[in-house]
Amino acid sequence: MKIGILSDTHSHLDDRFLKFFENCDELWHAGDIGSTEIFHKIEKFKPTIWVYGNIDGAEIRLLCPHEKVFERAGLKVFMTHIAGYPTRYNAFAKANILQHKPDMVICGHSHILKVIYDSQFNHLHINPGAAGNHGWHKVRTAVRFDIVNGKPANMELFELPR
């Protein structure tokens, strides 16, 4: 199974991201979608797992949960928009990590692409950075990977200048 991860579109998504995700079976969006137009554009393109972010209004919050725990091809995932990162998780994220014991934690918010193995909680932490134009980041980013035998493999990063 091939997965694409993005976050922080903030109402804008360059079609080159869709090209990068073309061969993905499913997308995971870690919040700050920005508009129902972007939600429907992505939803029409690929099946998508969503969480809302701090800038998302009532319309998006009716469509998406705050956090999501799910399993795909043997990989258990916890996804929320604001989590922190290994050694600096916020209390909400840490409680969910302790409760659900995921193989992968996905968040957004920082606009900083991070892929870090967390040896304390034995999971891979992924923040795909920001795919949209709004924010202080200089590069727009996303991630894709395969799930093989319940583990992430063949991880690829995608960058576009702002």
LOLOPA-238659 format. One record per residue: x, y, z of N, C-alpha, C, CB in turn. Coordinates in steps of 0.001 Angstrom, whole numbers, m for minus. Glycine has a CB too. Example, Ala and Ser with C-alpha at 12.3 -4.5 7.8 and 13.67 -1.06 7.14 Angstrom:
2
13190, m5690, 7800, 12300, m4500, 7800, 13200, m3300, 7800, 11308, m4473, 9046
12850, m2250, 7080, 13670, m1060, 7140, 12900, 30, 7870, 14084, m598, 5725
END
This chain:
162
847, m1173, 0, 0, 0, 0, 892, 1236, 0, m964, m2, 1220
581, 2204, m854, 1361, 3449, m942, 533, 4590, m335, 1754, 3772, m2439
1174, 5351, 558, 520, 6415, 1318, 1199, 7755, 1032, 553, 6104, 2836
401, 8808, 901, 911, 10175, 806, 478, 10960, 2036, 412, 10868, m492
1385, 11742, 2592, 1067, 12545, 3778, 1326, 14012, 3472, 1904, 12085, 5011
359, 14857, 3837, 517, 16304, 3700, m173, 16996, 4860, m54, 16803, 2349
119, 18278, 4996, m456, 19082, 6066, m371, 20546, 5681, 264, 18823, 7413
m1080, 21361, 6414, m967, 22814, 6316, m1087, 23323, 4876, 352, 23262, 6904
m2160, 22905, 4210, m2420, 23413, 2861, m2954, 24851, 2909, m3423, 22496, 2129
m3591, 25225, 3988, m4061, 26611, 4169, m4775, 27147, 2921, m2879, 27526, 4516
m5705, 26372, 2396, m6556, 26756, 1247, m5828, 26796, m94, m7159, 28105, 1502
m4644, 26212, m184, m3915, 26200, m1458, m3186, 24867, m1622, m2906, 27384, m1531
m3334, 24252, m2808, m2587, 23037, m3108, m2176, 23052, m4566, m3420, 21774, m2787
m893, 23159, m4797, m317, 23126, m6135, m566, 21746, m6748, 1210, 23454, m6097
m956, 21701, m8008, m1243, 20431, m8678, m25, 19517, m8775, m1780, 20697, m10060
1176, 20054, m8591, 2371, 19206, m8605, 2388, 18256, m7410, 3638, 20070, m8606
1711, 18632, m6315, 1560, 17686, m5200, 683, 16511, m5624, 952, 18389, m3958
m366, 16800, m6362, m1241, 15726, m6838, m468, 14775, m7755, m2466, 16312, m7582
402, 15313, m8560, 1252, 14487, m9434, 2153, 13575, m8578, 2124, 15393, m10377
2736, 14143, m7508, 3580, 13368, m6587, 2776, 12241, m5938, 4182, 14288, m5498
1508, 12491, m5644, 648, 11515, m4980, m119, 10609, m5948, m326, 12233, m4098
124, 10755, m7235, m645, 10053, m8262, m738, 8547, m8038, m39, 10314, m9604
355, 7914, m7638, 373, 6460, m7464, 28, 6014, m6049, 1723, 5924, m7832
m370, 6935, m5190, m733, 6588, m3817, m2126, 5967, m3774, m674, 7832, m2911
m2292, 5030, m2871, m3599, 4416, m2654, m4477, 5286, m1755, m3437, 3024, m2040
m3832, 6030, m857, m4557, 6828, 120, m3691, 8000, 548, m4969, 5975, 1340
m4340, 9121, 910, m3648, 10282, 1456, m4055, 10462, 2909, m3960, 11559, 633
m3130, 11034, 3701, m3406, 11392, 5088, m3087, 12879, 5227, m2562, 10512, 6105
m4066, 13673, 5630, m3889, 15120, 5767, m3925, 15470, 7247, m4988, 15909, 4979
m2832, 16051, 7745, m2669, 16311, 9179, m3094, 17717, 9594, m1235, 16092, 9571
m4123, 18263, 8958, m4753, 19483, 9457, m4296, 20786, 8838, m4539, 19565, 10879
m5019, 21855, 9214, m4921, 23175, 8584, m5187, 23067, 7085, m3528, 23800, 8839
m6342, 22495, 6801, m6815, 22313, 5427, m7112, 23677, 4818, m8080, 21402, 5383
m7866, 24486, 5544, m8083, 25876, 5148, m9409, 26170, 4481, m7016, 26286, 4247
m9928, 25245, 3684, m11191, 25518, 2985, m11849, 24219, 2561, m10955, 26420, 1754
m13163, 24277, 2421, m13875, 23089, 1932, m13525, 22819, 473, m15401, 23264, 2089
m13124, 23838, m280, m12715, 23621, m1684, m11510, 22689, m1748, m12380, 24973, m2376
m10508, 22929, m891, m9329, 22061, m863, m9725, 20672, m373, m8220, 22661, 42
m10568, 20608, 655, m11050, 19318, 1152, m11657, 18510, 10, m12089, 19518, 2282
m12577, 19113, m744, m13261, 18386, m1820, m12326, 18065, m2990, m14449, 19198, m2323
m11381, 18947, m3277, m10402, 18686, m4344, m9581, 17437, m4018, m9464, 19909, m4540
m9109, 17339, m2786, m8290, 16198, m2380, m9154, 14944, m2259, m7575, 16490, m1041
m10314, 15091, m1660, m11222, 13949, m1469, m11637, 13339, m2808, m12472, 14383, m683
m11813, 14173, m3807, m12172, 13692, m5148, m10984, 12975, m5807, m12643, 14873, m6036
m9776, 13408, m5475, m8556, 12862, m6066, m8214, 11476, m5523, m7397, 13805, m5818
m8221, 11323, m4193, m7840, 10058, m3547, m8622, 9880, m2252, m6312, 10018, m3265
m8863, 8637, m1831, m9407, 8436, m487, m8443, 9073, 528, m9618, 6900, m184
m8992, 9790, 1499, m8153, 10570, 2403, m8610, 10416, 3849, m8168, 12045, 2003
m7633, 10273, 4749, m7863, 10319, 6188, m7503, 11742, 6617, m7004, 9218, 6974
m8397, 12383, 7377, m8239, 13804, 7726, m8271, 14016, 9235, m9337, 14642, 7062
m7598, 15064, 9679, m7861, 15690, 10974, m7881, 17193, 10725, m6775, 15286, 12067
m8631, 17915, 11528, m8638, 19368, 11360, m7497, 20001, 12144, m9984, 19960, 11810
m7148, 21223, 11753, m6091, 21962, 12428, m6622, 23213, 13096, m5000, 22326, 11452
m5734, 23956, 13724, m6144, 25116, 14507, m6723, 26247, 13667, m4979, 25628, 15284
m6419, 26340, 12372, m6988, 27422, 11552, m8291, 27002, 10875, m5979, 27864, 10490
m8645, 25735, 10979, m9835, 25244, 10301, m11101, 25666, 11042, m9783, 23721, 10170
m12046, 26199, 10261, m13301, 26684, 10823, m14326, 25589, 11004, m13870, 27756, 9953
m15539, 26012, 11348, m16625, 25089, 11681, m16955, 24127, 10541, m17863, 25871, 12055
m16920, 24597, 9297, m17262, 23709, 8172, m16304, 22518, 8095, m17233, 24491, 6842
m15011, 22793, 8222, m14004, 21722, 8181, m14132, 20836, 9416, m12570, 22314, 8090
m14370, 21438, 10569, m14466, 20660, 11812, m15676, 19721, 11811, m14547, 21602, 13013
m16685, 20040, 11024, m17814, 19121, 10875, m17454, 17930, 9980, m19025, 19862, 10299
m16462, 18119, 9112, m16056, 17074, 8176, m14933, 16180, 8703, m15623, 17701, 6887
m14156, 16704, 9649, m12934, 16025, 10096, m12874, 15963, 11617, m11688, 16740, 9548
m12286, 14907, 12156, m12089, 14836, 13605, m10845, 15615, 14033, m11973, 13374, 14055
m10699, 15815, 15327, m9514, 16464, 15898, m8306, 15533, 15873, m9795, 16917, 17336
m8560, 14264, 16122, m7491, 13268, 16075, m8066, 11984, 15500, m6872, 13023, 17493
m7174, 11134, 15045, m7607, 9882, 14432, m6586, 8806, 14787, m7762, 10028, 12874
m7087, 7661, 15229, m6270, 6464, 15435, m6819, 5425, 14466, m6310, 5950, 16953
m5951, 4878, 13630, m6402, 3929, 12618, m5268, 2986, 12254, m6915, 4665, 11365
m5616, 1939, 11531, m4628, 968, 11085, m4749, 776, 9582, m4802, m377, 11823
m3613, 732, 8918, m3559, 453, 7487, m2469, m582, 7247, m3293, 1756, 6659
m2872, m1686, 6639, m1931, m2738, 6230, m1000, m3145, 7377, m1099, m2265, 5030
m1546, m3214, 8599, m769, m3640, 9756, 5, m2545, 10455, 166, m4680, 9347
m104, m1295, 9992, 590, m152, 10599, m430, 654, 11410, 1279, 750, 9500
m205, 788, 12718, m1112, 1548, 13583, m644, 2998, 13656, m1181, 921, 15009
m1586, 3934, 13418, m1260, 5344, 13271, m2084, 6202, 14237, m1496, 5795, 11825
m1428, 7160, 14853, m2106, 8229, 15598, m1800, 9530, 14866, m1636, 8288, 17121
m2855, 10272, 14489, m2674, 11524, 13753, m3493, 12636, 14412, m3087, 11352, 12264
m2848, 13776, 14612, m3493, 14986, 15099, m2698, 16165, 14565, m3578, 15011, 16669
m3255, 17354, 14586, m2544, 18488, 13989, m1386, 18978, 14860, m3514, 19632, 13742
m1641, 19184, 16144, m608, 19716, 17042, m227, 18637, 18038, m1101, 21002, 17780
999, 18153, 17950, 1460, 17081, 18842, 2795, 17398, 19491, 1569, 15782, 18080
3579, 18292, 18908, 4969, 18430, 19329, 5803, 17431, 18545, 5125, 18210, 20869
6873, 16965, 19159, 7753, 16008, 18501, 8477, 15205, 19563, 8761, 16722, 17561
9202, 14142, 19191, 9839, 13285, 20195, 10631, 14086, 21232, 10760, 12288, 19512
10452, 13686, 22445, 10961, 14297, 23689, 10228, 15589, 24046, 12456, 14582, 23557
9358, 16101, 23174, 8628, 17336, 23447, 7160, 17239, 23010, 9307, 18508, 22741
6539, 16074, 23211, 5119, 15944, 22888, 4285, 16744, 23880, 4689, 14461, 22894
3186, 17325, 23406, 2278, 17977, 24341, 1521, 16902, 25123, 1288, 18927, 23592
818, 17310, 26183, 162, 16353, 27079, m900, 15526, 26351, m475, 17088, 28257
m1663, 16155, 25455, m2695, 15449, 24709, m2085, 14348, 23844, m3489, 16430, 23839
m1049, 14696, 23087, m404, 13715, 22207, 235, 12596, 23022, 657, 14398, 21321
918, 12958, 24087, 1595, 11948, 24909, 588, 10966, 25507, 2406, 12623, 26031
m552, 11465, 25974, m1582, 10582, 26522, m2090, 9614, 25458, m2750, 11405, 27090
m2292, 10092, 24230, m2743, 9226, 23144, m1680, 8219, 22742, m3140, 10056, 21945
m433, 8642, 22738, 667, 7728, 22411, 741, 6613, 23456, 2021, 8496, 22335
625, 6981, 24726, 666, 5974, 25793, m541, 5041, 25732, 725, 6655, 27163
m1703, 5588, 25407, m2920, 4771, 25339, m2932, 3836, 24126, m4146, 5672, 25300
m2605, 4360, 22943, m2782, 3603, 21701, m1534, 2872, 21215, m3242, 4522, 20633
m359, 3289, 21678, 905, 2664, 21285, 1028, 2519, 19764, 1036, 1295, 21947
965, 3637, 19045, 1016, 3562, 17581, 2419, 3230, 17058, 547, 4880, 16981
2448, 2739, 15832, 3713, 2525, 15125, 4196, 3831, 14491, 3553, 1429, 14043
3243, 4753, 14263, 3558, 6011, 13598, 2704, 7120, 14205, 3323, 5906, 12063
3331, 8265, 14452, 2633, 9466, 14903, 2796, 10514, 13813, 3186, 9981, 16290
1665, 11090, 13386, 1690, 12091, 12326, 1055, 13368, 12855, 951, 11585, 11048
1717, 14491, 12599, 1162, 15784, 12970, 1612, 16821, 11947, 1598, 16193, 14410
1106, 18019, 12084, 1488, 19134, 11227, 1849, 20314, 12102, 352, 19505, 10239
1326, 21467, 11775, 1365, 22703, 12548, 2677, 23488, 12455, 1099, 22387, 13965
3814, 22853, 12585, 5082, 23591, 12662, 5567, 24100, 11310, 6145, 22714, 13270
5043, 23552, 10223, 5501, 23851, 8862, 6936, 23381, 8645, 5395, 25355, 8582
7431, 22517, 9509, 8796, 21986, 9409, 8718, 20485, 9140, 9619, 22276, 10715
9263, 20050, 8019, 9316, 18638, 7682, 10235, 17915, 8668, 9804, 18437, 6223
9694, 16883, 9330, 10490, 16083, 10263, 10097, 14616, 10108, 10284, 16563, 11739
11089, 13772, 10024, 10896, 12326, 10081, 11903, 11834, 11109, 11093, 11621, 8654
11389, 11411, 12280, 12252, 11093, 13419, 11789, 9774, 14035, 12231, 12243, 14483
12717, 8863, 14270, 12357, 7673, 15020, 12379, 8016, 16509, 13322, 6489, 14699
11289, 7732, 17198, 11185, 7992, 18631, 11471, 6690, 19379, 9773, 8560, 19005
12676, 6560, 19909, 13063, 5327, 20598, 12389, 5200, 21963, 14577, 5275, 20765
11971, 6311, 22562, 11284, 6239, 23847, 9943, 5515, 23719, 11070, 7645, 24413
9184, 5845, 22650, 7860, 5258, 22468, 7803, 4262, 21306, 6848, 6354, 22245
8937, 4009, 20686, 9048, 2981, 19646, 8097, 3220, 18464, 8771, 1615, 20250
8155, 4427, 17907, 7358, 4727, 16716, 8115, 5706, 15820, 5972, 5310, 17111
7635, 5833, 14595, 8174, 6811, 13668, 7290, 8048, 13729, 8256, 6238, 12216
7899, 9184, 13949, 7198, 10472, 14006, 7383, 11157, 12653, 7737, 11381, 15188
6252, 11594, 12044, 6330, 12298, 10763, 5516, 13581, 10829, 5829, 11399, 9609
6170, 14674, 10519, 5492, 15938, 10234, 5865, 16248, 8786, 5920, 17122, 11253
4880, 16246, 7872, 5208, 16435, 6457, 5536, 17871, 6076, 4074, 15964, 5622
5560, 18781, 7048, 5811, 20189, 6740, 4546, 20827, 6196, 6970, 20338, 5727
4688, 21867, 5408, 3533, 22610, 4886, 3474, 22493, 3370, 3602, 24099, 5305
2302, 22114, 2858, 2104, 22008, 1410, 1569, 23301, 807, 1154, 20867, 1095
1005, 24172, 1636, 408, 25405, 1141, 1375, 26576, 1095, m759, 25767, 1986
862, 27727, 690, 1683, 28935, 556, 1710, 29808, 1802, 1190, 29747, m593
723, 29660, 2693, 619, 30535, 3848, 1564, 30091, 4962, m818, 30570, 4357
2327, 31019, 5514, 3229, 30708, 6621, 4634, 31192, 6331, 3242, 29210, 6896
5523, 30896, 7244, 6890, 31416, 7166, 7850, 30475, 6437, 7411, 31684, 8557
7426, 29259, 6125, 8308, 28280, 5475, 8727, 28766, 4077, 7601, 26903, 5374
9922, 28359, 3662, 10452, 28754, 2351, 10243, 27663, 1299, 11941, 29084, 2465
9995, 26447, 1765, 9827, 25299, 880, 8525, 24586, 1258, 11057, 24325, 975
7737, 24196, 269, 6523, 23414, 492, 6889, 21944, 375, 5391, 23801, m526
6374, 21132, 1287, 6838, 19749, 1364, 5691, 18756, 1571, 7845, 19609, 2489
5966, 17501, 1270, 5064, 16374, 1508, 5907, 15097, 1554, 3948, 16283, 394
5268, 14008, 1953, 5949, 12724, 2136, 5088, 11629, 1506, 6213, 12429, 3660
5742, 10613, 963, 5022, 9397, 574, 5896, 8197, 907, 4649, 9413, m949
5234, 7069, 1121, 5947, 5841, 1478, 5050, 4642, 1212, 6398, 5867, 2966
5659, 3479, 1249, 4931, 2217, 1126, 4794, 1611, 2511, 5653, 1230, 150
3732, 849, 2710, 3622, 15, 3901, 3893, m1410, 3447, 2202, 154, 4601
4949, m1999, 3986, 5355, m3354, 3635, 5444, m4166, 4924, 6723, m3362, 2860
4646, m5215, 5013, 4621, m6055, 6216, 4401, m5230, 7485, 5925, m6843, 6334
3500, m4250, 7422, 3157, m3442, 8583, 4185, m2394, 8964, 2935, m4321, 9731
5151, m2143, 8078, 6214, m1174, 8371, 6354, m186, 7215, 7563, m1898, 8631
6738, 1067, 7525, 6983, 2032, 6440, 8258, 1673, 5685, 7084, 3473, 7001
8234, 1851, 4371, 9394, 1558, 3529, 9401, 2529, 2343, 9370, 69, 3034
10546, 2677, 1731, 10694, 3470, 502, 10177, 4904, 664, 9956, 2788, m648
10516, 5538, 1781, 10030, 6892, 2048, 10663, 7888, 1087, 10325, 7296, 3501
9801, 8771, 551, 10247, 9810, m367, 9715, 11167, 113, 9772, 9506, m1823
10541, 12172, m15, 10168, 13539, 346, 9992, 14349, m922, 11231, 14189, 1272
9084, 15310, m890, 8810, 16145, m2045, 8931, 17605, m1622, 7401, 15845, m2638
9598, 18404, m2443, 9786, 19824, m2140, 9434, 20683, m3351, 11236, 20096, m1698
8787, 21797, m3065, 8553, 22831, m4072, 8911, 24170, m3440, 7059, 22819, m4588
9554, 25063, m4170, 9802, 26393, m3606, 8474, 27132, m3424, 10761, 27212, m4521
8453, 28078, m2506, 7248, 28866, m2299, 7084, 29920, m3334, 7255, 29490, m956
END
